[in-house]
Amino acid sequence: MAHDTDLPIVYGAAYSVYVRAVRLALAEKGVAYELVEIDVFAEGGVPDDHLRRHPFGRIPSFRHGSFELYESGAIERYIDEAFAGPALQPTTPEARARLNQMTGILDNYAYRTLVWDIYVERVSAPREGRATDEVRLQAALPKAARCLTAIEDLMANDQWLVGTALSLADLHAVPMIGYVVQATEGRDLLAQHRRLASWWEGMRRRPSIQKLKLG
Ligand SMILES: N[C@@H](CCC(=O)N[C@@H](CS)C(=O)NCC(=O)O)C(=O)O
């Protein structure tokens, strides 16, 4: 059970896509929180105390009072429903279904391709002294294009992914798009998706996104 005075805790790392999405939801609700840094890639493996919070050893996990939760989608919905502030989920069944569909597409088809195959290969690998795997990157481009087209085809309008206001779908997508556009190929792909590019221009200016330096 959580009380109004309990400060939520996000366990994770500032670079993580899913930690970022949860932090954006907290920021947009105007909720103060603590970020406890966890190194899931530590040499000795995932720290034991984190495995107790998250049996799959991923980030983020979350605590509010005595209530503990993992899986970013569940955490984002809890944040929206447990705290005051602007609603981050639409009310109609159709728009709510779209929100679930969008986050499903992002998690199941976009995340690996945009972040690992394109951003990590083009931007992080050389930064860490490793050569880009060009075969992996080139193979990812049509898959990434399919993801962006699918998202764009479902977008509610040029401003929001679902519904008529900012929602968890936008916040779930921002960290992935924020990574892929750091690669030349990712910027080119986004430019070929006019409505999504227009959405990104609006999103990247939001204070919550600027504060985490995601835009
Ligand atoms: N389905 C999980 C995915 C979380 C996830 O994959 N997080 C990444 C960081 S963005 C992670 O923990 N990676 C560590 C690993 O793959 O071992 C969620 O939505 O919370």
The ligand as a Gaussian input file, in Angstrom:
#p B3LYP/6-31G(d) Opt

LIG

0 1
 N        9.729000      -5.605000     -20.996000
 C       10.643000      -4.852000     -20.166000
 C       11.916000      -4.563000     -20.953000
 C       12.954000      -3.892000     -20.102000
 C       14.316000      -3.943000     -20.767000
 O       14.598000      -4.757000     -21.685000
 N       15.213000      -3.090000     -20.298000
 C       16.580000      -3.110000     -20.804000
 C       17.207000      -1.728000     -20.736000
 S       16.396000      -0.572000     -21.790000
 C       17.410000      -4.045000     -19.949000
 O       17.139000      -4.209000     -18.789000
 N       18.434000      -4.661000     -20.542000
 C       19.307000      -5.541000     -19.828000
 C       19.470000      -6.864000     -20.510000
 O       18.973000      -7.021000     -21.632000
 O       20.088000      -7.739000     -19.899000
 C        9.986000      -3.558000     -19.702000
 O        9.148000      -3.027000     -20.435000
 O       10.286000      -3.093000     -18.591000

